[in-house]
Amino acid sequence: MRALSRELRVLILVVALADLMAFSELTSLTLVTVTTGTITMFLGVVYYYRPASVLGLLIVTSGAAASIDIPTLTETGTLLAGLLGVLAPVFILFVLALPGEEEAERGSMIAMRATATALAFMIGCLLSVPLAVFLVSLTAPGLSLRMDAMAEMGVMLVVAMGAGTMLTWRQPRVRGSPEVESPD
C-alpha cells in the first residue's frame, strides 16, 4: 500500500480536526487545550514523530470529546452526532497519528487488519447502547424508556471490557523445556 504524502496527511488532519471542533462547544480553556494538542499532533505528523502525534491525539480528543454534549445514544440524531462528530474524526486522527518514522521510510500505512479491528471495536461500542435498548424493549418494554445515562455508560463499559478481553485473548502455547547445558 502506498503511503500518503505529507501534504495529504496534513490536509486530512485539518479536515478531521475541523469536524471534531464543529461538533464541540468549546470554551476558552478547552480551545487552548485543543489548540495545543493540534499543534503537537501537527508537528508529529509533519515530522513523522509518533510520540508527539499520539500525545497530540490524546490532548485533542480528550479536550474536544469532553466538550461535545451527547446526552443519550438511543436517539438517531445523537447517535449520528456521536458517529460523525466523535468516532469518524478520532478514527482518522488515530490512523494519522500511529505511523512513525519506520513506516514513513518504508512507505506503508497501518496494517489493514489492525485498522479494521479498531474500527469494528469503536462501532461496536457505539452501537452497543441502541442494541441493548432494543433487546431490553423486546423483553420488558417499560424498562427501555427509563434507561438513563449511567445505564448507557454501564452498557458501553461492559461491551468495551468484553471486546477488549476478546481482542487480547491468546491461547497458551506449549513450549518444550529448553535444553540446558551443564557447566561440566
TIRO-2110 file (N, C-alpha, C; in Angstrom, 1 decimal):
// TIRO-2110
0.8, -1.2, 0.0, N, 1, A
0.0, 0.0, 0.0, CA, 1, A
0.9, 1.2, 0.0, C, 1, A
0.5, 2.2, -0.8, N, 2, A
1.3, 3.4, -0.9, CA, 2, A
1.0, 4.3, 0.3, C, 2, A
2.0, 4.9, 0.8, N, 3, A
1.9, 5.9, 1.9, CA, 3, A
1.3, 7.2, 1.4, C, 3, A
0.6, 7.9, 2.3, N, 4, A
0.1, 9.2, 1.9, CA, 4, A
1.2, 10.2, 1.9, C, 4, A
1.2, 11.2, 1.0, N, 5, A
2.2, 12.2, 1.0, CA, 5, A
2.0, 13.1, 2.2, C, 5, A
3.0, 13.9, 2.6, N, 6, A
3.0, 14.7, 3.8, CA, 6, A
1.9, 15.8, 3.6, C, 6, A
1.7, 16.3, 2.5, N, 7, A
0.7, 17.4, 2.3, CA, 7, A
-0.7, 16.8, 2.4, C, 7, A
-0.9, 15.6, 1.9, N, 8, A
-2.2, 15.0, 2.0, CA, 8, A
-2.5, 14.6, 3.5, C, 8, A
-1.5, 14.1, 4.2, N, 9, A
-1.7, 13.8, 5.6, CA, 9, A
-2.1, 15.1, 6.4, C, 9, A
-1.5, 16.2, 6.1, N, 10, A
-1.8, 17.4, 6.8, CA, 10, A
-3.2, 17.9, 6.4, C, 10, A
-3.6, 17.8, 5.2, N, 11, A
-4.9, 18.2, 4.8, CA, 11, A
-6.0, 17.3, 5.5, C, 11, A
-5.8, 16.0, 5.5, N, 12, A
-6.7, 15.1, 6.2, CA, 12, A
-6.7, 15.5, 7.7, C, 12, A
-5.6, 15.8, 8.3, N, 13, A
-5.6, 16.2, 9.7, CA, 13, A
-6.4, 17.4, 9.9, C, 13, A
-6.3, 18.4, 9.1, N, 14, A
-7.0, 19.6, 9.3, CA, 14, A
-8.5, 19.4, 9.1, C, 14, A
-8.9, 18.6, 8.1, N, 15, A
-10.4, 18.3, 7.9, CA, 15, A
-10.9, 17.5, 9.1, C, 15, A
-10.2, 16.5, 9.6, N, 16, A
-10.7, 15.8, 10.8, CA, 16, A
-10.8, 16.6, 12.0, C, 16, A
-9.8, 17.5, 12.3, N, 17, A
-9.9, 18.4, 13.4, CA, 17, A
-11.0, 19.4, 13.3, C, 17, A
-11.2, 19.9, 12.1, N, 18, A
-12.3, 20.8, 11.9, CA, 18, A
-13.7, 20.2, 12.1, C, 18, A
-13.8, 18.9, 11.7, N, 19, A
-15.0, 18.1, 12.0, CA, 19, A
-15.2, 17.9, 13.5, C, 19, A
-14.2, 17.6, 14.2, N, 20, A
-14.2, 17.4, 15.6, CA, 20, A
-14.6, 18.6, 16.4, C, 20, A
-14.1, 19.8, 15.9, N, 21, A
-14.4, 21.0, 16.6, CA, 21, A
-15.7, 21.6, 16.2, C, 21, A
-16.2, 21.2, 15.0, N, 22, A
-17.6, 21.7, 14.6, CA, 22, A
-18.7, 21.1, 15.5, C, 22, A
-18.5, 19.9, 16.0, N, 23, A
-19.5, 19.3, 16.9, CA, 23, A
-19.2, 19.7, 18.4, C, 23, A
-18.2, 20.3, 18.7, N, 24, A
-17.8, 20.7, 20.1, CA, 24, A
-18.3, 22.0, 20.4, C, 24, A
-18.6, 22.2, 21.7, N, 25, A
-19.0, 23.5, 22.2, CA, 25, A
-17.8, 24.0, 23.1, C, 25, A
-16.8, 24.5, 22.4, N, 26, A
-15.5, 24.8, 23.0, CA, 26, A
-15.6, 26.1, 23.9, C, 26, A
-15.1, 26.0, 25.1, N, 27, A
-14.9, 27.2, 25.9, CA, 27, A
-13.5, 27.7, 25.7, C, 27, A
-13.1, 28.8, 26.3, N, 28, A
-11.8, 29.3, 26.1, CA, 28, A
-10.7, 28.3, 26.6, C, 28, A
-11.0, 27.7, 27.7, N, 29, A
-10.0, 26.7, 28.2, CA, 29, A
-9.8, 25.5, 27.3, C, 29, A
-10.9, 24.9, 26.9, N, 30, A
-10.8, 23.8, 26.0, CA, 30, A
-10.3, 24.2, 24.6, C, 30, A
-10.5, 25.4, 24.2, N, 31, A
-10.0, 25.9, 22.9, CA, 31, A
-8.5, 25.9, 23.0, C, 31, A
-7.9, 26.4, 24.1, N, 32, A
-6.5, 26.4, 24.3, CA, 32, A
-5.9, 25.0, 24.4, C, 32, A
-6.6, 24.1, 25.1, N, 33, A
-6.2, 22.7, 25.1, CA, 33, A
-6.2, 22.1, 23.8, C, 33, A
-7.3, 22.2, 23.0, N, 34, A
-7.3, 21.6, 21.7, CA, 34, A
-6.3, 22.2, 20.7, C, 34, A
-6.1, 23.5, 20.9, N, 35, A
-5.1, 24.2, 20.0, CA, 35, A
-3.7, 23.7, 20.3, C, 35, A
-3.4, 23.5, 21.6, N, 36, A
-2.1, 22.9, 22.0, CA, 36, A
-1.9, 21.5, 21.4, C, 36, A
-3.0, 20.7, 21.6, N, 37, A
-2.9, 19.3, 21.0, CA, 37, A
-2.8, 19.3, 19.5, C, 37, A
-3.5, 20.2, 18.9, N, 38, A
-3.4, 20.3, 17.4, CA, 38, A
-2.0, 20.6, 16.9, C, 38, A
-1.4, 21.6, 17.6, N, 39, A
0.0, 21.9, 17.2, CA, 39, A
0.9, 20.8, 17.4, C, 39, A
0.8, 20.1, 18.6, N, 40, A
1.6, 18.9, 18.9, CA, 40, A
1.4, 17.8, 17.9, C, 40, A
0.2, 17.5, 17.5, N, 41, A
-0.1, 16.5, 16.6, CA, 41, A
0.3, 16.9, 15.2, C, 41, A
0.1, 18.2, 14.8, N, 42, A
0.6, 18.7, 13.5, CA, 42, A
2.1, 18.5, 13.3, C, 42, A
2.8, 18.8, 14.4, N, 43, A
4.3, 18.7, 14.3, CA, 43, A
4.7, 17.2, 14.2, C, 43, A
4.0, 16.4, 15.0, N, 44, A
4.3, 14.9, 14.9, CA, 44, A
4.0, 14.3, 13.6, C, 44, A
2.9, 14.8, 12.9, N, 45, A
2.5, 14.2, 11.6, CA, 45, A
3.5, 14.7, 10.5, C, 45, A
3.8, 16.0, 10.6, N, 46, A
4.7, 16.6, 9.6, CA, 46, A
6.1, 15.9, 9.7, C, 46, A
6.6, 15.7, 10.9, N, 47, A
8.0, 15.1, 11.0, CA, 47, A
8.0, 13.6, 11.3, C, 47, A
6.8, 13.0, 11.1, N, 48, A
6.7, 11.5, 11.3, CA, 48, A
7.3, 11.1, 12.7, C, 48, A
6.9, 11.8, 13.7, N, 49, A
7.4, 11.5, 15.1, CA, 49, A
6.2, 11.0, 15.9, C, 49, A
6.1, 9.7, 16.1, N, 50, A
4.9, 9.1, 16.7, CA, 50, A
4.6, 9.6, 18.1, C, 50, A
5.6, 9.7, 19.0, N, 51, A
5.2, 10.2, 20.4, CA, 51, A
4.5, 11.5, 20.4, C, 51, A
4.9, 12.5, 19.6, N, 52, A
4.2, 13.8, 19.5, CA, 52, A
2.9, 13.6, 18.9, C, 52, A
2.7, 12.8, 17.9, N, 53, A
1.4, 12.6, 17.2, CA, 53, A
0.4, 12.0, 18.2, C, 53, A
0.8, 11.0, 18.9, N, 54, A
-0.1, 10.3, 19.8, CA, 54, A
-0.4, 11.2, 21.0, C, 54, A
0.6, 12.0, 21.5, N, 55, A
0.3, 12.9, 22.6, CA, 55, A
-0.7, 14.0, 22.1, C, 55, A
-0.5, 14.5, 21.0, N, 56, A
-1.4, 15.5, 20.4, CA, 56, A
-2.8, 14.9, 20.2, C, 56, A
-2.9, 13.6, 19.7, N, 57, A
-4.1, 12.9, 19.5, CA, 57, A
-4.9, 12.8, 20.9, C, 57, A
-4.2, 12.4, 21.9, N, 58, A
-4.8, 12.3, 23.2, CA, 58, A
-5.3, 13.7, 23.8, C, 58, A
-4.6, 14.7, 23.6, N, 59, A
-5.0, 16.0, 24.0, CA, 59, A
-6.2, 16.5, 23.3, C, 59, A
-6.1, 16.4, 21.9, N, 60, A
-7.2, 16.9, 21.1, CA, 60, A
-8.5, 16.1, 21.4, C, 60, A
-8.4, 14.8, 21.4, N, 61, A
-9.6, 14.0, 21.5, CA, 61, A
-10.2, 14.2, 22.9, C, 61, A
-9.4, 14.3, 24.0, N, 62, A
-10.0, 14.4, 25.3, CA, 62, A
-10.6, 15.8, 25.5, C, 62, A
-9.9, 16.8, 24.9, N, 63, A
-10.5, 18.2, 25.0, CA, 63, A
-11.7, 18.4, 24.2, C, 63, A
-11.8, 17.9, 23.0, N, 64, A
-12.9, 18.1, 22.2, CA, 64, A
-14.1, 17.2, 22.6, C, 64, A
-13.8, 15.9, 22.9, N, 65, A
-14.8, 15.0, 23.3, CA, 65, A
-15.5, 15.4, 24.6, C, 65, A
-14.7, 16.0, 25.5, N, 66, A
-15.3, 16.5, 26.8, CA, 66, A
-16.2, 17.6, 26.6, C, 66, A
-16.1, 18.4, 25.5, N, 67, A
-17.0, 19.5, 25.2, CA, 67, A
-18.1, 19.2, 24.3, C, 67, A
-18.2, 17.9, 23.8, N, 68, A
-19.3, 17.5, 23.0, CA, 68, A
-20.4, 17.0, 23.9, C, 68, A
-21.6, 17.5, 23.8, N, 69, A
-22.7, 17.1, 24.6, CA, 69, A
-23.6, 16.0, 23.9, C, 69, A
-23.4, 14.8, 24.3, N, 70, A
-24.3, 13.7, 23.8, CA, 70, A
-25.0, 13.1, 25.0, C, 70, A
-26.3, 13.5, 25.2, N, 71, A
-27.0, 13.1, 26.4, CA, 71, A
-27.4, 11.6, 26.3, C, 71, A
-27.7, 11.1, 25.2, N, 72, A
-28.1, 9.7, 25.0, CA, 72, A
-27.7, 9.2, 23.7, C, 72, A
-27.5, 7.9, 23.6, N, 73, A
-27.2, 7.2, 22.4, CA, 73, A
-28.4, 6.4, 21.8, C, 73, A
-29.6, 6.7, 22.4, N, 74, A
-30.8, 5.9, 21.9, CA, 74, A
-31.6, 6.7, 20.9, C, 74, A
-31.2, 7.9, 20.6, N, 75, A
-31.9, 8.7, 19.5, CA, 75, A
-31.0, 8.8, 18.3, C, 75, A
-31.6, 8.8, 17.2, N, 76, A
-30.9, 8.8, 15.9, CA, 76, A
-30.0, 10.0, 15.7, C, 76, A
-30.5, 11.2, 16.1, N, 77, A
-29.7, 12.4, 16.0, CA, 77, A
-28.4, 12.4, 16.8, C, 77, A
-28.5, 12.0, 18.0, N, 78, A
-27.3, 12.0, 18.9, CA, 78, A
-26.4, 10.8, 18.5, C, 78, A
-27.0, 9.7, 18.0, N, 79, A
-26.1, 8.6, 17.5, CA, 79, A
-25.3, 9.1, 16.3, C, 79, A
-26.0, 9.8, 15.4, N, 80, A
-25.2, 10.3, 14.2, CA, 80, A
-24.2, 11.4, 14.6, C, 80, A
-24.6, 12.2, 15.6, N, 81, A
-23.6, 13.2, 16.1, CA, 81, A
-22.4, 12.5, 16.7, C, 81, A
-22.6, 11.4, 17.5, N, 82, A
-21.5, 10.6, 18.0, CA, 82, A
-20.7, 10.0, 16.9, C, 82, A
-21.3, 9.5, 15.9, N, 83, A
-20.6, 8.8, 14.8, CA, 83, A
-19.8, 9.8, 14.0, C, 83, A
-20.5, 10.9, 13.6, N, 84, A
-19.8, 11.9, 12.7, CA, 84, A
-19.0, 12.9, 13.4, C, 84, A
-19.4, 13.2, 14.7, N, 85, A
-18.7, 14.2, 15.4, CA, 85, A
-17.6, 13.7, 16.3, C, 85, A
-17.6, 12.5, 16.7, N, 86, A
-16.5, 12.0, 17.5, CA, 86, A
-15.8, 10.8, 16.9, C, 86, A
-16.6, 9.7, 16.5, N, 87, A
-16.0, 8.5, 16.1, CA, 87, A
-15.2, 8.7, 14.8, C, 87, A
-15.7, 9.3, 13.8, N, 88, A
-15.1, 9.4, 12.5, CA, 88, A
-13.8, 10.2, 12.6, C, 88, A
-13.8, 11.4, 13.1, N, 89, A
-12.6, 12.2, 13.2, CA, 89, A
-11.5, 11.6, 14.1, C, 89, A
-12.0, 11.0, 15.2, N, 90, A
-11.0, 10.3, 16.1, CA, 90, A
-10.3, 9.1, 15.4, C, 90, A
-11.1, 8.4, 14.7, N, 91, A
-10.5, 7.3, 13.9, CA, 91, A
-9.5, 7.8, 12.9, C, 91, A
-9.9, 8.8, 12.2, N, 92, A
-9.0, 9.4, 11.2, CA, 92, A
-7.7, 9.9, 11.8, C, 92, A
-7.9, 10.6, 13.0, N, 93, A
-6.7, 11.1, 13.7, CA, 93, A
-5.8, 9.9, 14.2, C, 93, A
-6.5, 8.9, 14.6, N, 94, A
-5.8, 7.7, 15.1, CA, 94, A
-4.9, 7.1, 13.9, C, 94, A
-5.5, 7.0, 12.8, N, 95, A
-4.8, 6.4, 11.6, CA, 95, A
-3.6, 7.4, 11.2, C, 95, A
-3.8, 8.7, 11.4, N, 96, A
-2.7, 9.6, 11.0, CA, 96, A
-1.6, 9.6, 12.1, C, 96, A
-2.0, 9.4, 13.4, N, 97, A
-1.0, 9.6, 14.4, CA, 97, A
-0.1, 8.4, 14.6, C, 97, A
-0.6, 7.2, 14.2, N, 98, A
0.2, 6.0, 14.6, CA, 98, A
1.4, 5.7, 13.7, C, 98, A
1.4, 6.0, 12.4, N, 99, A
2.6, 5.7, 11.6, CA, 99, A
3.7, 6.6, 12.1, C, 99, A
4.9, 6.0, 12.2, N, 100, A
6.1, 6.7, 12.7, CA, 100, A
7.1, 6.8, 11.7, C, 100, A
8.4, 6.9, 12.1, N, 101, A
9.5, 7.1, 11.2, CA, 101, A
9.7, 5.9, 10.3, C, 101, A
9.6, 4.7, 10.9, N, 102, A
9.9, 3.5, 10.1, CA, 102, A
8.8, 3.3, 9.0, C, 102, A
7.6, 3.5, 9.3, N, 103, A
6.5, 3.4, 8.3, CA, 103, A
6.7, 4.4, 7.2, C, 103, A
7.1, 5.7, 7.6, N, 104, A
7.3, 6.7, 6.6, CA, 104, A
8.4, 6.4, 5.6, C, 104, A
9.5, 5.8, 6.1, N, 105, A
10.6, 5.4, 5.3, CA, 105, A
10.2, 4.3, 4.4, C, 105, A
9.5, 3.3, 4.9, N, 106, A
9.1, 2.1, 4.1, CA, 106, A
8.0, 2.4, 3.1, C, 106, A
7.2, 3.5, 3.4, N, 107, A
6.1, 3.8, 2.5, CA, 107, A
4.9, 3.0, 2.7, C, 107, A
4.6, 2.6, 4.0, N, 108, A
3.5, 1.7, 4.2, CA, 108, A
2.6, 2.4, 5.3, C, 108, A
1.3, 2.0, 5.3, N, 109, A
0.4, 2.6, 6.3, CA, 109, A
0.2, 1.5, 7.4, C, 109, A
-0.7, 1.8, 8.4, N, 110, A
-1.0, 0.8, 9.4, CA, 110, A
-1.6, -0.4, 8.7, C, 110, A
-1.4, -1.6, 9.3, N, 111, A
-1.9, -2.8, 8.7, CA, 111, A
-3.4, -2.7, 8.6, C, 111, A
-4.0, -3.2, 7.5, N, 112, A
-5.4, -3.2, 7.3, CA, 112, A
-6.2, -3.9, 8.4, C, 112, A
-5.6, -5.1, 8.8, N, 113, A
-6.3, -5.9, 9.8, CA, 113, A
-6.4, -5.1, 11.1, C, 113, A
-5.4, -4.5, 11.6, N, 114, A
-5.4, -3.7, 12.8, CA, 114, A
-6.4, -2.5, 12.7, C, 114, A
-6.4, -1.9, 11.5, N, 115, A
-7.3, -0.8, 11.3, CA, 115, A
-8.8, -1.2, 11.3, C, 115, A
-9.0, -2.3, 10.7, N, 116, A
-10.4, -2.9, 10.6, CA, 116, A
-10.8, -3.3, 12.0, C, 116, A
-9.9, -3.9, 12.8, N, 117, A
-10.2, -4.3, 14.2, CA, 117, A
-10.6, -3.1, 15.1, C, 117, A
-9.8, -2.0, 14.9, N, 118, A
-10.0, -0.8, 15.7, CA, 118, A
-11.3, -0.2, 15.3, C, 118, A
-11.6, -0.2, 14.1, N, 119, A
-12.9, 0.4, 13.6, CA, 119, A
-14.1, -0.4, 14.1, C, 119, A
-14.0, -1.7, 14.0, N, 120, A
-15.1, -2.6, 14.5, CA, 120, A
-15.3, -2.4, 16.0, C, 120, A
-14.2, -2.3, 16.7, N, 121, A
-14.3, -2.1, 18.2, CA, 121, A
-15.0, -0.8, 18.5, C, 121, A
-14.7, 0.3, 17.8, N, 122, A
-15.3, 1.6, 18.0, CA, 122, A
-16.8, 1.6, 17.7, C, 122, A
-17.1, 1.0, 16.5, N, 123, A
-18.5, 0.9, 16.1, CA, 123, A
-19.3, 0.0, 17.0, C, 123, A
-18.7, -1.1, 17.4, N, 124, A
-19.4, -2.0, 18.4, CA, 124, A
-19.7, -1.3, 19.7, C, 124, A
-18.8, -0.5, 20.2, N, 125, A
-19.0, 0.2, 21.4, CA, 125, A
-20.1, 1.3, 21.2, C, 125, A
-20.1, 2.0, 20.1, N, 126, A
-21.1, 3.0, 19.8, CA, 126, A
-22.5, 2.4, 19.7, C, 126, A
-22.6, 1.3, 19.0, N, 127, A
-23.9, 0.7, 18.7, CA, 127, A
-24.4, -0.2, 19.8, C, 127, A
-23.6, -0.4, 20.9, N, 128, A
-24.0, -1.3, 21.9, CA, 128, A
-25.2, -0.8, 22.7, C, 128, A
-25.3, 0.5, 22.9, N, 129, A
-26.4, 1.0, 23.7, CA, 129, A
-27.7, 0.9, 22.9, C, 129, A
-27.8, 1.3, 21.7, N, 130, A
-29.1, 1.1, 21.0, CA, 130, A
-29.5, -0.4, 20.9, C, 130, A
-28.5, -1.3, 20.7, N, 131, A
-28.8, -2.7, 20.6, CA, 131, A
-29.3, -3.2, 22.0, C, 131, A
-28.7, -2.8, 23.1, N, 132, A
-29.1, -3.2, 24.4, CA, 132, A
-30.5, -2.7, 24.7, C, 132, A
-30.8, -1.4, 24.3, N, 133, A
-32.2, -0.9, 24.5, CA, 133, A
-33.2, -1.7, 23.7, C, 133, A
-32.8, -2.0, 22.5, N, 134, A
-33.7, -2.8, 21.6, CA, 134, A
-34.0, -4.2, 22.3, C, 134, A
-32.9, -4.9, 22.8, N, 135, A
-33.1, -6.2, 23.4, CA, 135, A
-33.9, -6.1, 24.7, C, 135, A
-33.7, -5.0, 25.5, N, 136, A
-34.5, -4.8, 26.7, CA, 136, A
-36.0, -4.5, 26.3, C, 136, A
-36.2, -3.8, 25.3, N, 137, A
-37.6, -3.4, 24.9, CA, 137, A
-38.3, -4.6, 24.4, C, 137, A
-37.6, -5.6, 23.9, N, 138, A
-38.3, -6.9, 23.5, CA, 138, A
-38.8, -7.7, 24.7, C, 138, A
-38.0, -7.7, 25.8, N, 139, A
-38.4, -8.4, 26.9, CA, 139, A
-39.3, -7.6, 27.9, C, 139, A
-38.9, -6.4, 28.2, N, 140, A
-39.6, -5.5, 29.1, CA, 140, A
-39.7, -4.1, 28.5, C, 140, A
-40.8, -3.9, 27.8, N, 141, A
-40.9, -2.6, 27.1, CA, 141, A
-40.9, -1.3, 28.0, C, 141, A
-41.3, -1.5, 29.2, N, 142, A
-41.3, -0.3, 30.1, CA, 142, A
-39.9, 0.1, 30.6, C, 142, A
-39.0, -0.9, 30.7, N, 143, A
-37.7, -0.6, 31.2, CA, 143, A
-36.8, 0.2, 30.2, C, 143, A
-37.0, 0.0, 28.9, N, 144, A
-36.2, 0.7, 27.9, CA, 144, A
-36.4, 2.2, 27.9, C, 144, A
-37.6, 2.6, 28.2, N, 145, A
-37.9, 4.0, 28.2, CA, 145, A
-37.2, 4.7, 29.4, C, 145, A
-36.9, 4.0, 30.4, N, 146, A
-36.3, 4.6, 31.6, CA, 146, A
-34.8, 4.4, 31.7, C, 146, A
-34.1, 4.1, 30.6, N, 147, A
-32.7, 3.9, 30.7, CA, 147, A
-32.0, 5.3, 30.7, C, 147, A
-31.3, 5.5, 31.8, N, 148, A
-30.6, 6.8, 32.0, CA, 148, A
-29.2, 6.8, 31.5, C, 148, A
-28.5, 7.9, 31.6, N, 149, A
-27.2, 8.0, 31.1, CA, 149, A
-26.2, 7.0, 31.8, C, 149, A
-26.4, 6.8, 33.1, N, 150, A
-25.5, 5.9, 33.8, CA, 150, A
-25.6, 4.5, 33.3, C, 150, A
-26.8, 4.1, 33.0, N, 151, A
-27.1, 2.7, 32.5, CA, 151, A
-26.4, 2.6, 31.1, C, 151, A
-26.6, 3.6, 30.3, N, 152, A
-25.9, 3.6, 28.9, CA, 152, A
-24.4, 3.5, 29.1, C, 152, A
-23.8, 4.3, 30.0, N, 153, A
-22.4, 4.2, 30.2, CA, 153, A
-22.0, 2.8, 30.7, C, 153, A
-22.8, 2.2, 31.5, N, 154, A
-22.5, 0.9, 32.0, CA, 154, A
-22.5, -0.2, 30.9, C, 154, A
-23.5, -0.1, 30.0, N, 155, A
-23.6, -1.0, 28.9, CA, 155, A
-22.4, -0.8, 28.0, C, 155, A
-22.0, 0.4, 27.7, N, 156, A
-20.9, 0.6, 26.9, CA, 156, A
-19.6, 0.2, 27.5, C, 156, A
-19.5, 0.3, 28.8, N, 157, A
-18.3, -0.1, 29.6, CA, 157, A
-18.2, -1.6, 29.5, C, 157, A
-19.3, -2.3, 29.7, N, 158, A
-19.3, -3.8, 29.7, CA, 158, A
-18.9, -4.3, 28.3, C, 158, A
-19.4, -3.7, 27.3, N, 159, A
-19.1, -4.1, 25.9, CA, 159, A
-17.6, -3.8, 25.6, C, 159, A
-17.1, -2.6, 26.1, N, 160, A
-15.7, -2.3, 25.8, CA, 160, A
-14.8, -3.3, 26.6, C, 160, A
-15.1, -3.6, 27.8, N, 161, A
-14.3, -4.6, 28.5, CA, 161, A
-14.4, -6.0, 27.9, C, 161, A
-15.5, -6.4, 27.5, N, 162, A
-15.6, -7.7, 26.9, CA, 162, A
-14.9, -7.8, 25.6, C, 162, A
-15.1, -6.7, 24.7, N, 163, A
-14.4, -6.7, 23.4, CA, 163, A
-12.9, -6.6, 23.6, C, 163, A
-12.5, -5.8, 24.6, N, 164, A
-11.0, -5.7, 24.9, CA, 164, A
-10.4, -7.0, 25.3, C, 164, A
-11.2, -7.7, 26.2, N, 165, A
-10.7, -9.0, 26.6, CA, 165, A
-10.6, -10.0, 25.4, C, 165, A
-11.6, -10.0, 24.6, N, 166, A
-11.6, -10.9, 23.4, CA, 166, A
-10.4, -10.5, 22.5, C, 166, A
-10.1, -9.2, 22.3, N, 167, A
-9.1, -8.8, 21.4, CA, 167, A
-7.7, -9.2, 22.0, C, 167, A
-7.6, -9.2, 23.3, N, 168, A
-6.3, -9.5, 23.9, CA, 168, A
-6.1, -11.0, 24.3, C, 168, A
-7.2, -11.8, 24.1, N, 169, A
-7.1, -13.2, 24.5, CA, 169, A
-6.2, -14.0, 23.6, C, 169, A
-5.3, -14.7, 24.2, N, 170, A
-4.4, -15.6, 23.4, CA, 170, A
-4.4, -17.0, 24.1, C, 170, A
-4.3, -18.0, 23.2, N, 171, A
-4.2, -19.3, 23.8, CA, 171, A
-2.8, -19.6, 24.3, C, 171, A
-2.7, -20.3, 25.4, N, 172, A
-1.3, -20.5, 25.9, CA, 172, A
-0.6, -21.5, 24.9, C, 172, A
0.6, -21.2, 24.7, N, 173, A
1.5, -22.0, 23.9, CA, 173, A
2.2, -23.0, 24.7, C, 173, A
2.3, -24.2, 24.2, N, 174, A
3.0, -25.3, 25.0, CA, 174, A
4.4, -25.3, 24.4, C, 174, A
5.3, -25.0, 25.3, N, 175, A
6.7, -25.0, 24.8, CA, 175, A
7.5, -26.1, 25.5, C, 175, A
8.4, -26.6, 24.8, N, 176, A
9.2, -27.6, 25.4, CA, 176, A
10.3, -27.0, 26.3, C, 176, A
10.8, -27.7, 27.3, N, 177, A
11.8, -27.1, 28.1, CA, 177, A
13.1, -26.9, 27.4, C, 177, A
13.7, -25.8, 27.5, N, 178, A
14.9, -25.5, 26.8, CA, 178, A
16.0, -26.4, 27.3, C, 178, A
16.8, -26.8, 26.3, N, 179, A
18.0, -27.6, 26.7, CA, 179, A
19.0, -26.8, 27.4, C, 179, A
19.4, -27.3, 28.6, N, 180, A
20.3, -26.5, 29.4, CA, 180, A
21.6, -27.3, 29.4, C, 180, A
22.7, -26.6, 29.1, N, 181, A
24.0, -27.3, 29.0, CA, 181, A
24.5, -27.3, 30.5, C, 181, A
25.1, -28.4, 30.8, N, 182, A
25.7, -28.5, 32.1, CA, 182, A
27.1, -27.8, 32.1, C, 182, A
27.5, -27.2, 33.2, N, 183, A
28.7, -26.4, 33.2, CA, 183, A
30.0, -27.4, 33.3, C, 183, A
29.8, -28.7, 33.2, N, 184, A
30.9, -29.6, 33.3, CA, 184, A
31.9, -29.4, 32.2, C, 184, A
END
